[in-house]
């Protein structure tokens, strides 16, 4: 399956429907935008970000628009926001494996792991 992601809104106990996400390839301090997308009703992209035929060994970044998402849900956030965007940098070492990068997030905290 290549690369996938999903986001769970831990403040509301629900998928992060409508959150904007950007995917980049990275090399050192340089990042190249691959695509932007909006999470669907299940808090996921509509398809894999890469499949096993197109993903390459290398480093990547997913950037999640956390503050904009919570503001759109009507959550009053301080200015400046504690969390604005959450960026996760990760590496892909084996293109024959599935890399799933979930994010659990609230306006005040987040966690991630390599899922299955």
C-alpha positions as CSV (number, residue, x, y, z in Angstrom):
1,X,0.0,0.0,0.0
2,X,3.0,2.4,0.3
3,X,2.2,5.4,2.4
4,X,-1.0,6.5,4.2
5,X,-2.1,8.7,7.1
6,X,-5.0,9.5,9.2
7,X,-5.8,11.9,12.0
8,X,-7.9,11.5,15.2
9,X,-9.1,14.5,17.0
10,X,-8.7,13.5,20.6
11,X,-10.5,16.7,21.9
12,X,-13.7,15.6,20.2
13,X,-13.1,11.9,20.1
14,X,-13.6,11.8,16.3
15,X,-11.8,11.7,13.0
16,X,-10.3,15.1,11.9
17,X,-12.7,15.6,9.0
18,X,-11.6,18.4,6.7
19,X,-8.1,18.9,8.1
20,X,-5.7,20.2,5.5
21,X,-2.5,18.2,5.1
22,X,0.6,18.6,2.9
23,X,3.1,15.9,1.9
24,X,6.7,16.8,1.1
25,X,9.8,14.9,0.1
26,X,12.8,16.2,2.1
27,X,16.6,16.2,1.6
28,X,18.6,17.9,4.4
29,X,16.9,21.3,5.1
30,X,15.1,21.3,1.7
31,X,11.5,20.2,1.3
32,X,9.6,19.8,-2.0
33,X,5.8,19.8,-2.0
34,X,4.3,16.6,-3.4
35,X,0.6,17.2,-2.8
36,X,-1.9,18.9,-0.6
37,X,-5.1,17.2,0.4
38,X,-8.1,17.4,2.8
39,X,-9.0,14.5,5.1
40,X,-12.2,12.7,4.4
41,X,-15.1,11.7,6.7
42,X,-12.8,9.0,8.2
43,X,-10.0,11.4,8.8
44,X,-7.9,9.9,6.0
45,X,-6.8,10.8,2.5
46,X,-9.1,9.5,-0.2
47,X,-6.4,7.0,-1.4
48,X,-2.8,6.1,-0.6
49,X,-0.3,9.0,-0.7
50,X,2.1,6.7,-2.5
51,X,1.7,3.1,-3.5
52,X,4.5,0.6,-3.4
53,X,5.4,1.2,-7.0
54,X,5.9,5.0,-6.6
55,X,7.3,5.4,-3.1
56,X,11.0,5.7,-2.9
57,X,13.6,5.1,-0.1
58,X,14.1,8.5,1.4
59,X,12.8,11.1,3.9
60,X,9.4,12.7,3.9
61,X,7.3,15.3,5.8
62,X,3.6,15.4,6.6
63,X,2.4,18.8,7.7
64,X,-1.0,19.0,9.4
65,X,-3.0,22.3,9.7
66,X,-4.0,21.8,13.3
67,X,-5.0,25.3,14.4
68,X,-7.0,26.0,11.3
69,X,-8.9,22.7,11.8
70,X,-9.8,23.4,15.4
71,X,-10.8,27.0,14.7
72,X,-13.1,25.7,11.9
73,X,-14.6,23.4,14.6
74,X,-15.4,26.5,16.7
75,X,-12.6,25.9,19.3
76,X,-11.4,29.2,20.8
77,X,-7.6,29.2,20.6
78,X,-5.1,31.7,22.1
79,X,-3.1,33.9,19.9
80,X,-0.5,32.8,19.1
81,X,-1.8,29.2,18.9
82,X,0.0,26.7,21.0
83,X,0.0,24.3,18.1
84,X,-0.4,25.8,14.6
85,X,1.0,23.3,12.2
86,X,2.3,19.9,13.2
87,X,5.1,18.6,10.9
88,X,6.2,14.9,11.1
89,X,9.5,14.1,9.4
90,X,10.1,10.4,8.8
91,X,12.1,8.0,6.7
92,X,11.1,5.2,4.4
93,X,13.7,2.4,4.3
94,X,11.8,-0.4,2.6
95,X,9.5,0.3,-0.4
96,X,7.9,-3.1,-0.2
97,X,6.4,-2.3,3.2
98,X,3.4,-0.2,4.2
99,X,4.2,3.0,6.1
100,X,1.1,4.3,7.9
101,X,1.7,7.6,9.8
102,X,-1.2,8.4,12.1
103,X,-1.6,11.6,14.2
104,X,-3.6,11.9,17.4
105,X,-4.0,15.6,18.1
106,X,-5.7,18.2,20.3
107,X,-5.0,21.9,20.4
108,X,-2.5,21.2,23.2
109,X,-0.8,17.9,22.3
110,X,-0.1,15.3,19.7
111,X,1.4,11.9,19.3
112,X,2.3,9.6,16.4
113,X,3.7,6.2,15.7
114,X,4.3,3.9,12.8
115,X,1.0,2.2,12.2
116,X,0.1,-0.8,10.2
